[in-house]
Amino acid sequence: PFLPDFAQIDQIKDEICEALTSYSSKIEGFLKEMSECDHTCDELRSEISRLRTHRMEMKANARCAFTGKEVISAGEPFYVFPSGYVILESALKREVLPYLNEKQAKRVAELEQEMKREMALGRHSESKYNALQGELDGLIAAECPLTGSIMVESIDHPFPDSEEISDARGGSASLDPSVGIATV
């Protein structure tokens, strides 16, 4: 409360007590919120530490979930997801890019250009290249495209081979909703 030039404390004692009580409760709320944030940060730090030493094992003849190529002999980087799927980098980009927002897709293109430029000039430092690669990984491989939110978002898209199957049989497929049977 604002005080006039001359005032006795007794006249505004109740207002001061109310203000102090209000400030005290707000401070307690902020302290509780800070404590929760500290706890969350500690959990994230321990999870990051655990993931730094986490290893994924795969079979020597593992194949890309999208292309069917053996990943070891494909000659390009690949990703192994906790779900067990192994996906070549090019196939992962092709699958994930349509689901990124405009800003993310633009950043992926910028990162790829910067990585190519660093390699072409032959002046790339390993730490800078790894930082760029880490950011790219975070954008395209944040989650498995076959078990994460991308799969959920793609639920309304037709299967890629559905048109080929229809054309090969010489007709179109339809579903009778009353019976639940597809007819060709």
Disulfide bonds with the S-S distance in Angstrom:
none
